[in-house]
Amino acid sequence: MKIAVLPGDGIGTEIVAEAAKVLECLRRDGLPIETETAPIGGAGYDAAGQPLPESTLVIAQRADAVVLGAVGGPKYESLPRHLRPEQGLLSIRKALGLFANLRPALLYPELAASSSLKPEVVSGLDIMIVRELTGDIYFGTPRGRRVNPAGDAEGFDTMLYSEPEIRRIAHFGFEVARKRRRRLCSVDKANVLDTSILWREVVGSVARDYADVELSHMYVDNAAMQLVRNPKQFDVIVTGNMFGDILSDEASMLAGSIGMLPSASLDANNKGLYEHCRPRQSESAGDDPVAGDDVPIYLRPCRRLRSNRDCGAQGSCTRQAHRRHRSARRAGQRHARDGQRSRGGAVIAADDQSRAHGTIEDESHMRNGK
């Protein structure tokens, strides 16, 4: 098994270094693993003047899987758009045909206090977002800059989906739902966008092949609200590239931090690129619970307590981080004992709550593709 290791930039290099240790352990245990390392993102620009050097793409193409760290950093923000580190990420997705992106949002009981929502809202959270990854406005043409007849500068992009693109990601989403709780919510903006009207029609057509999966539709603005209001009403969400980009980052914060969640991008043969999800430092500092000085929260043991059993982390951490560790652990223990409960005393199951308010289906509901 050949694995391409692309460390990326910044914290990406640290995370991938730890992943490489795991791969080495597996190799020593007898798993036939060969690894080859190559630069991408800012490191690719530094090495070859391109965010995705040709040599890196060749290594990725002949590998069975790719392990990728985060890319980007403040030093590259002044580069032209086509040389920015993020273009390396977009380019490798397109070049490898990685059309299906899996973004789970799973909350471990010990980290319930790290979420910005109440523990009773997010406790037990287990969502899978299936994002179409190689189409939509990120890759549509024409795009560019121009000056309009009035002399004003304009920027324009094209949101574009073909029926085959929608059909294959819909099939992928239904197959994922079959392996879980057999509920699929398709997210679009069919009340405004022609692209989304086609999306909804095609997903509904594909649903006829999956009579055992319950399909619902939701507008993206409502989906964003419902992820915060009642996230456990969702099982699997399938959506387009731009909507999936936004919703998956929102869902990651339900579990405490985008830096805690993985991302797998797959092609038609299930060849995968496995990412460490993390925004650029300039975007995340001060906003992400694992950004800047708080990075050690989940990466180092806490020596402020007499026993590591009292803290959910491994290594030394700040006093503020330590308090969160202890609170998270206690919250997890409390909810394990008592189960889900409401602070106001009223106990309403998540699914009952969504049905009472009509949340999971804001326009129409389809069961068994009808």
C-alpha positions in Angstrom: 0.0 0.0 0.0 1.5 3.3 -1.1 0.5 6.4 0.9 1.4 9.9 -0.2 2.1 12.1 2.9 1.6 15.9 2.2 2.3 17.7 5.5 1.2 21.2 4.3 1.9 24.2 6.4 1.9 25.4 10.0 0.1 23.0 12.4 -0.5 20.7 9.5 3.1 19.6 9.6 2.7 18.8 13.3 -0.5 16.8 12.9 0.8 14.8 9.9 4.0 14.0 11.8 1.9 12.3 14.4 -0.1 10.5 11.7 3.2 9.3 10.2 4.1 7.7 13.6 0.9 5.7 13.5 1.6 4.6 9.9 5.1 3.5 11.0 3.7 1.4 13.9 1.3 -0.3 11.4 4.2 -1.0 9.1 6.2 -2.5 11.9 3.2 -4.7 12.8 3.4 -6.2 9.3 1.1 -4.0 7.2 2.8 -3.4 3.9 2.9 0.4 3.9 5.2 2.6 1.8 5.1 6.3 2.3 6.4 9.2 0.2 6.4 12.8 1.3 5.9 15.8 -0.9 5.1 19.6 -0.4 1.8 21.2 -1.0 0.2 24.6 -0.3 2.6 27.2 0.9 5.4 24.6 1.2 4.7 23.7 -2.5 5.1 27.4 -3.4 8.3 27.7 -1.5 9.7 24.6 -3.1 8.6 24.9 -6.7 6.7 28.2 -7.1 3.3 26.4 -7.3 0.9 25.4 -4.5 0.6 22.0 -6.2 3.9 21.1 -7.7 3.8 18.7 -10.6 6.0 16.2 -8.7 3.6 16.3 -5.8 0.6 15.5 -8.0 2.5 12.6 -9.6 3.2 11.1 -6.2 -0.4 11.5 -5.2 -1.7 9.9 -8.4 0.3 6.8 -8.0 -0.5 6.4 -4.3 -3.4 4.3 -2.9 -4.2 7.0 -0.4 -3.1 10.5 0.5 -2.7 12.0 4.0 -2.9 15.8 3.9 -2.2 18.5 6.5 -3.7 21.9 6.6 -2.3 24.5 4.2 -1.9 28.3 4.3 -0.5 31.0 6.6 -0.2 34.8 6.9 3.1 34.8 4.9 1.2 33.7 1.7 -1.8 36.1 1.9 -0.2 38.6 -0.5 0.3 36.1 -3.3 -1.9 36.3 -6.4 -5.0 34.1 -6.2 -3.7 31.3 -8.4 -0.6 30.9 -6.2 -2.3 30.9 -2.9 -1.9 27.7 -0.8 -5.6 27.0 -0.9 -5.4 26.5 -4.7 -3.2 23.5 -4.1 -6.0 21.9 -2.1 -8.6 22.7 -4.8 -6.3 21.5 -7.6 -5.5 18.1 -6.0 -9.2 17.4 -5.3 -10.0 18.1 -9.0 -7.0 16.3 -10.4 -7.7 13.1 -8.4 -11.4 13.2 -9.1 -12.3 13.4 -5.4 -16.0 14.3 -5.8 -17.3 13.0 -2.4 -16.3 14.7 0.9 -17.2 13.1 4.2 -17.3 15.4 7.1 -18.5 13.8 10.4 -19.5 15.9 13.4 -19.2 13.5 16.4 -19.2 14.8 20.0 -17.5 12.7 22.6 -19.1 12.9 26.1 -15.8 14.1 27.6 -15.8 17.2 25.3 -19.4 18.2 25.7 -18.4 21.3 27.6 -16.1 22.4 24.7 -19.2 23.0 22.5 -20.6 26.5 22.4 -24.1 25.0 22.8 -25.7 23.6 25.9 -24.7 20.0 26.7 -28.2 18.7 26.5 -28.5 20.1 22.9 -25.3 18.4 21.6 -24.8 15.4 23.8 -24.8 12.3 21.7 -24.4 14.3 18.4 -23.5 12.1 15.4 -23.9 13.8 12.0 -22.3 12.9 8.7 -22.2 15.7 6.0 -21.6 14.5 2.5 -20.3 17.4 0.4 -20.0 17.4 -3.4 -16.4 18.5 -3.9 -15.4 19.1 -7.5 -18.3 21.2 -8.9 -20.3 24.2 -8.0 -19.2 27.8 -7.9 -15.6 26.9 -6.9 -14.9 25.4 -10.3 -17.7 26.9 -12.6 -16.7 29.1 -15.5 -16.8 31.8 -16.6 -15.3 33.6 -13.7 -13.1 36.7 -13.2 -13.0 40.4 -12.8 -14.2 43.2 -15.1 -15.3 46.8 -15.4 -19.0 47.4 -16.1 -20.3 50.0 -18.5 -20.6 52.4 -15.6 -16.9 52.1 -14.9 -17.3 50.1 -11.7 -15.3 47.0 -10.9 -17.2 43.7 -10.8 -16.3 40.2 -9.8 -18.3 37.2 -11.1 -18.4 33.5 -10.6 -20.6 30.8 -12.1 -22.6 28.3 -10.0 -22.8 25.2 -12.2 -23.9 21.6 -11.7 -24.7 18.9 -14.3 -27.1 16.1 -13.8 -24.4 13.4 -13.7 -22.5 15.3 -11.0 -25.6 15.6 -8.8 -26.6 12.0 -9.5 -23.3 10.4 -8.4 -23.1 12.4 -5.1 -26.7 11.6 -4.4 -26.0 7.9 -4.8 -23.0 8.3 -2.5 -25.2 10.1 0.1 -27.9 7.4 0.0 -25.3 4.6 0.4 -23.8 6.4 3.5 -27.3 6.8 4.9 -27.9 3.1 4.5 -25.0 2.3 6.7 -26.3 4.6 9.4 -29.8 5.5 10.5 -31.3 5.5 7.0 -32.2 9.2 7.0 -30.9 11.6 4.4 -31.5 15.4 4.3 -30.7 17.1 0.9 -29.8 20.7 1.4 -30.2 23.3 -1.4 -31.7 26.7 -2.2 -34.3 25.6 -4.7 -36.5 28.6 -3.9 -34.0 30.9 -5.5 -31.4 29.1 -7.6 -31.9 27.2 -10.9 -28.9 25.0 -9.9 -30.7 24.0 -6.8 -34.0 23.2 -8.6 -32.1 20.7 -10.8 -30.3 19.4 -7.7 -33.6 18.7 -6.0 -35.1 17.1 -9.0 -32.2 14.7 -9.5 -31.9 13.8 -5.8 -35.6 13.0 -5.8 -35.1 10.8 -8.9 -32.2 8.9 -7.3 -34.3 8.3 -4.2 -36.5 5.8 -6.1 -33.5 3.4 -5.9 -33.4 3.7 -2.1 -36.9 2.8 -0.8 -35.3 1.9 2.5 -33.9 5.5 3.1 -36.1 8.4 4.2 -35.4 11.5 2.2 -36.2 15.1 3.2 -35.3 18.5 1.6 -34.2 21.7 3.4 -33.2 25.1 2.3 -29.6 25.9 3.2 -30.5 29.0 5.4 -32.9 26.9 7.4 -30.3 24.1 7.6 -27.8 26.5 9.1 -30.3 27.6 11.7 -31.4 24.0 12.5 -27.8 22.9 13.1 -27.7 25.3 16.0 -31.3 24.9 17.1 -31.7 21.2 17.1 -28.6 19.4 15.5 -29.6 15.9 16.5 -32.5 15.9 14.1 -30.0 15.2 11.3 -28.3 11.9 10.4 -26.8 12.3 7.0 -26.8 15.6 5.0 -26.0 15.7 1.3 -25.3 19.1 -0.3 -23.3 21.0 -2.9 -19.8 22.3 -2.7 -20.3 25.8 -1.3 -23.2 24.9 1.0 -21.2 21.9 2.3 -18.2 24.0 2.9 -20.1 26.4 5.2 -22.4 23.8 6.9 -19.6 21.4 7.7 -17.5 24.1 9.4 -20.6 25.2 11.4 -21.2 21.5 12.4 -17.6 21.1 13.5 -18.1 23.8 16.1 -20.9 21.8 17.6 -18.2 19.4 18.6 -16.0 22.1 20.0 -13.5 22.9 17.2 -12.9 22.4 13.5 -9.4 21.2 14.5 -10.9 18.1 16.1 -12.7 16.7 13.1 -11.4 14.7 10.2 -12.2 14.9 6.5 -12.1 12.2 3.9 -12.4 13.0 0.2 -13.1 10.0 -2.1 -13.1 9.2 -5.8 -15.4 6.7 -7.7 -13.1 3.9 -6.6 -13.0 5.0 -2.9 -9.4 6.1 -3.2 -9.1 8.7 -0.5 -7.4 11.9 0.6 -7.6 12.3 4.4 -7.3 15.8 5.7 -6.6 17.5 8.9 -9.3 20.2 8.9 -8.1 23.6 10.0 -8.7 27.1 8.7 -5.8 29.5 8.1 -4.3 31.0 11.3 -5.2 34.5 10.3 -8.9 33.5 10.1 -9.0 31.3 13.2 -6.9 33.1 15.8 -9.2 34.0 18.7 -12.2 32.3 17.2 -11.4 28.6 17.2 -11.0 26.9 20.6 -7.8 25.2 19.3 -6.3 28.3 17.7 -3.2 30.1 18.9 -2.4 29.6 22.6 -5.2 27.1 23.0 -3.7 24.5 20.6 -2.3 22.5 23.5 -5.8 21.8 24.9 -6.2 18.6 23.0 -2.6 17.8 22.2 -0.6 17.8 25.6 -1.1 16.1 29.0 -2.3 18.2 31.9 0.2 18.3 34.8 -1.8 20.7 36.9 -3.8 17.9 38.3 -2.4 15.1 40.4 -3.7 12.5 38.1 -4.2 12.4 34.3 -7.4 10.6 35.0 -8.9 13.9 36.2 -8.1 15.6 32.9 -9.2 14.6 29.3 -5.9 15.7 27.8 -2.3 14.4 27.7 0.6 16.8 28.6 0.9 20.2 30.2 -1.8 22.8 29.5 -2.8 26.3 30.5 -4.9 26.9 33.6 -7.8 27.9 31.4 -7.5 24.8 29.3 -7.2 22.7 32.4 -10.5 24.1 33.7 -12.2 23.1 30.5 -10.7 19.6 30.6 -12.1 19.1 34.1 -15.5 20.6 33.2 -15.8 18.5 30.1 -15.0 15.3 31.9 -17.5 16.1 34.7 -20.2 17.0 32.1 -19.6 13.8 30.3 -19.9 11.8 33.5 -23.0 13.6 34.5 -24.8 13.0 31.2 -23.7 9.4 31.1 -25.5 9.0 34.5 -28.6 11.0 33.9 -29.0 10.8 30.1 -30.4 13.6 28.1 -32.4 16.2 30.2 -33.7 19.7 29.8 -32.6 22.4 32.2 -36.2 23.7 32.2 -37.5 20.4 33.4 -39.4 19.6 30.1 -38.1 16.5 28.4 -38.7 16.4 24.6 -37.0 14.0 22.4 -35.0 15.6 19.6 -37.0 13.9 16.8 -40.3 14.8 18.5 -39.2 18.4 18.9 -38.3 18.6 15.2 -41.7 17.1 14.2 -43.5 19.5 16.5 -41.9 22.5 14.8 -41.7 21.2 11.3 -37.9 21.7 11.3 -36.6 18.8 9.2 -38.8 19.5 6.3 -39.4 23.2 5.6 -40.9 22.8 2.1 -41.7 19.2 1.3 -41.0 15.8 2.7 -40.2 12.8 0.6 -40.3 9.2 1.8 -39.3 6.3 -0.3 -38.6 8.8 -3.2 -42.3 9.9 -3.5 
